[in-house]
Amino acid sequence: SIIGKGASIIYINGRDPQTDNNSLIGMLKSLPPGQIKRIEIITNPGSEHSASLKGGIINIILDKPTEGFIGSTFASVKYYGGRISTSDSFWGGFSKGKINLSTNITYNGNNIYSKTQSDYSYEDKGLQVIDRIRESGWGNLISGNVNASYSYSHDTQIGITINATGNQSHSEASVNSLYTEQNNLKSTDSKIKSSSPWHRPNYSVQAYYNHKTDSKGSYIDVTADYSSKYAESSTKYLFNNGIQLQSAKTESNGFHIKPRLFLQINSLNNISTGLDVLHSRIDNDFIDEQNGNRFIYKETIVGGCADWNARWNDLISTSCGLRVEKTHTEGKMQKDIVKHGYTDFFPSVNINFNIPKGNQGVSLGVSHGIFRPFYSSLNPFVYW
């Protein structure tokens, strides 16, 4: 997270790595420190980013691997609550001439156990409650990625990244509640078990093209990515000898195309413009003993943006931008289909003041954004 901005996202070389947080953290842990060229903290992302982005961006710029092969590993062991969890990761890089390759493999094995007791007293109702809770679980995650880039010329580079992740997990929680009501001692017991088996891997593919158009730093960049995810779980809930079963299968996929033009007018001014096309689809099939709930949701966002950045002197710099997004959504449950479409404008203005001493700065920004609902809000079905 970034101070003052809350939860933020991590970019690698200016691009969304299109992988889950556990895989990304595993890769960063095994990455040799010498491969990190610099880290950029972007507190006020420009209009090229989605209007729903609330936090900042931590952009990690990697250095070009040295000629030949370089590799490193990372391993850790945690002991908590009588259980052992492990994490292992390997990173390797290869460079020769115009070709750069890197790969990462990460394994996480989690094993957890906890026991807690909570006491509650409701004097106005003459009620006292003691909850004894035991939780345990385990999980395995294996992820990997391959990155390849080719410098077609001094000014042109193309690249591709492939990510894949597989996991399984199991968890149990039991609650024993003792309570006295009007001097009568009563007890209830409940238990919940949830499992997610190995299934086909989640994967993503990202390709990009970058071409420098002049010696000032102007360039054209086009990024396209596709991702596909699948999750399956089953849950058993036991309460005072009663049993309730639930199962869920969720499949999601989406693609994103993002062309951008950046023009460095002079050493003090630059402008950029770009387009975004993002389409996603979620298919959730939920079943319990009494109800079924298959919900298919589609969302398409077409956006356009323009930014102007100016440095007025060594102390003051400004940026202003405008983003336009046209959104179309469609939700389908059985025979019911709900469609919705809207267009929004998102302006932003930022002023940055550099403090000469102490490598500090002050930033003032005003922007308009949007909060897009989570999937659970679109389909508010009861999960255990």
ChimeraX attribute file (.defattr): number of C-alpha atoms within 10 A of each C-alpha:
attribute: neighborCount
match mode: 1-to-1
recipient: residues
	/A:1	13
	/A:2	15
	/A:3	10
	/A:4	9
	/A:5	14
	/A:6	10
	/A:7	12
	/A:8	18
	/A:9	15
	/A:10	19
	/A:11	18
	/A:12	15
	/A:13	16
	/A:14	14
	/A:15	14
	/A:16	14
	/A:17	20
	/A:18	19
	/A:19	20
	/A:20	13
	/A:21	12
	/A:22	15
	/A:23	24
	/A:24	20
	/A:25	14
	/A:26	24
	/A:27	24
	/A:28	17
	/A:29	19
	/A:30	21
	/A:31	22
	/A:32	16
	/A:33	10
	/A:34	10
	/A:35	15
	/A:36	14
	/A:37	12
	/A:38	13
	/A:39	14
	/A:40	13
	/A:41	15
	/A:42	15
	/A:43	17
	/A:44	22
	/A:45	17
	/A:46	25
	/A:47	26
	/A:48	21
	/A:49	14
	/A:50	20
	/A:51	23
	/A:52	12
	/A:53	15
	/A:54	17
	/A:55	19
	/A:56	21
	/A:57	22
	/A:58	19
	/A:59	19
	/A:60	19
	/A:61	17
	/A:62	17
	/A:63	12
	/A:64	14
	/A:65	18
	/A:66	13
	/A:67	13
	/A:68	11
	/A:69	13
	/A:70	15
	/A:71	15
	/A:72	14
	/A:73	17
	/A:74	17
	/A:75	15
	/A:76	10
	/A:77	12
	/A:78	12
	/A:79	11
	/A:80	12
	/A:81	12
	/A:82	9
	/A:83	15
	/A:84	14
	/A:85	17
	/A:86	15
	/A:87	17
	/A:88	19
	/A:89	25
	/A:90	21
	/A:91	23
	/A:92	19
	/A:93	23
	/A:94	18
	/A:95	18
	/A:96	12
	/A:97	9
	/A:98	12
	/A:99	15
	/A:100	20
	/A:101	20
	/A:102	19
	/A:103	19
	/A:104	25
	/A:105	21
	/A:106	26
	/A:107	22
	/A:108	21
	/A:109	18
	/A:110	18
	/A:111	22
	/A:112	17
	/A:113	17
	/A:114	14
	/A:115	12
	/A:116	10
	/A:117	12
	/A:118	10
	/A:119	12
	/A:120	11
	/A:121	13
	/A:122	9
	/A:123	8
	/A:124	6
	/A:125	9
	/A:126	11
	/A:127	15
	/A:128	17
	/A:129	18
	/A:130	17
	/A:131	19
	/A:132	16
	/A:133	17
	/A:134	16
	/A:135	16
	/A:136	17
	/A:137	18
	/A:138	17
	/A:139	18
	/A:140	18
	/A:141	18
	/A:142	19
	/A:143	25
	/A:144	23
	/A:145	23
	/A:146	17
	/A:147	17
	/A:148	18
	/A:149	19
	/A:150	16
	/A:151	15
	/A:152	12
	/A:153	10
	/A:154	9
	/A:155	13
	/A:156	16
	/A:157	18
	/A:158	18
	/A:159	18
	/A:160	18
	/A:161	20
	/A:162	21
	/A:163	23
	/A:164	22
	/A:165	22
	/A:166	20
	/A:167	20
	/A:168	18
	/A:169	18
	/A:170	18
	/A:171	18
	/A:172	18
	/A:173	18
	/A:174	20
	/A:175	19
	/A:176	15
	/A:177	18
	/A:178	16
	/A:179	19
	/A:180	15
	/A:181	12
	/A:182	10
	/A:183	10
	/A:184	8
	/A:185	11
	/A:186	11
	/A:187	13
	/A:188	13
	/A:189	15
	/A:190	17
	/A:191	19
	/A:192	19
	/A:193	18
	/A:194	19
	/A:195	19
	/A:196	18
	/A:197	15
	/A:198	14
	/A:199	12
	/A:200	13
	/A:201	17
	/A:202	21
	/A:203	21
	/A:204	22
	/A:205	20
	/A:206	22
	/A:207	18
	/A:208	19
	/A:209	17
	/A:210	18
	/A:211	18
	/A:212	17
	/A:213	16
	/A:214	11
	/A:215	9
	/A:216	12
	/A:217	14
	/A:218	17
	/A:219	19
	/A:220	17
	/A:221	18
	/A:222	17
	/A:223	20
	/A:224	18
	/A:225	21
	/A:226	19
	/A:227	20
	/A:228	18
	/A:229	18
	/A:230	18
	/A:231	20
	/A:232	18
	/A:233	17
	/A:234	18
	/A:235	20
	/A:236	17
	/A:237	19
	/A:238	15
	/A:239	14
	/A:240	10
	/A:241	10
	/A:242	8
	/A:243	13
	/A:244	14
	/A:245	17
	/A:246	19
	/A:247	19
	/A:248	19
	/A:249	15
	/A:250	17
	/A:251	16
	/A:252	18
	/A:253	18
	/A:254	18
	/A:255	18
	/A:256	18
	/A:257	18
	/A:258	18
	/A:259	18
	/A:260	19
	/A:261	17
	/A:262	19
	/A:263	19
	/A:264	18
	/A:265	12
	/A:266	10
	/A:267	10
	/A:268	12
	/A:269	16
	/A:270	18
	/A:271	18
	/A:272	21
	/A:273	19
	/A:274	21
	/A:275	19
	/A:276	22
	/A:277	17
	/A:278	18
	/A:279	19
	/A:280	18
	/A:281	19
	/A:282	20
	/A:283	17
	/A:284	22
	/A:285	16
	/A:286	20
	/A:287	16
	/A:288	16
	/A:289	10
	/A:290	8
	/A:291	8
	/A:292	13
	/A:293	15
	/A:294	16
	/A:295	19
	/A:296	20
	/A:297	21
	/A:298	18
	/A:299	18
	/A:300	19
	/A:301	19
	/A:302	17
	/A:303	24
	/A:304	22
	/A:305	23
	/A:306	21
	/A:307	21
	/A:308	18
	/A:309	18
	/A:310	17
	/A:311	16
	/A:312	11
	/A:313	10
	/A:314	10
	/A:315	12
	/A:316	16
	/A:317	18
	/A:318	18
	/A:319	20
	/A:320	20
	/A:321	21
	/A:322	20
	/A:323	25
	/A:324	20
	/A:325	20
	/A:326	15
	/A:327	17
	/A:328	16
	/A:329	17
	/A:330	15
	/A:331	18
	/A:332	15
	/A:333	14
	/A:334	9
	/A:335	5
	/A:336	8
	/A:337	12
	/A:338	10
	/A:339	12
	/A:340	10
	/A:341	12
	/A:342	10
	/A:343	12
	/A:344	14
	/A:345	16
	/A:346	17
	/A:347	19
	/A:348	19
	/A:349	19
	/A:350	18
	/A:351	17
	/A:352	17
	/A:353	16
	/A:354	16
	/A:355	13
	/A:356	10
	/A:357	7
	/A:358	7
	/A:359	7
	/A:360	9
	/A:361	13
	/A:362	10
	/A:363	14
	/A:364	11
	/A:365	14
	/A:366	11
	/A:367	16
	/A:368	14
	/A:369	16
	/A:370	13
	/A:371	9
	/A:372	10
	/A:373	9
	/A:374	9
	/A:375	11
	/A:376	10
	/A:377	9
	/A:378	11
	/A:379	16
	/A:380	9
	/A:381	9
	/A:382	6
	/A:383	11
	/A:384	11
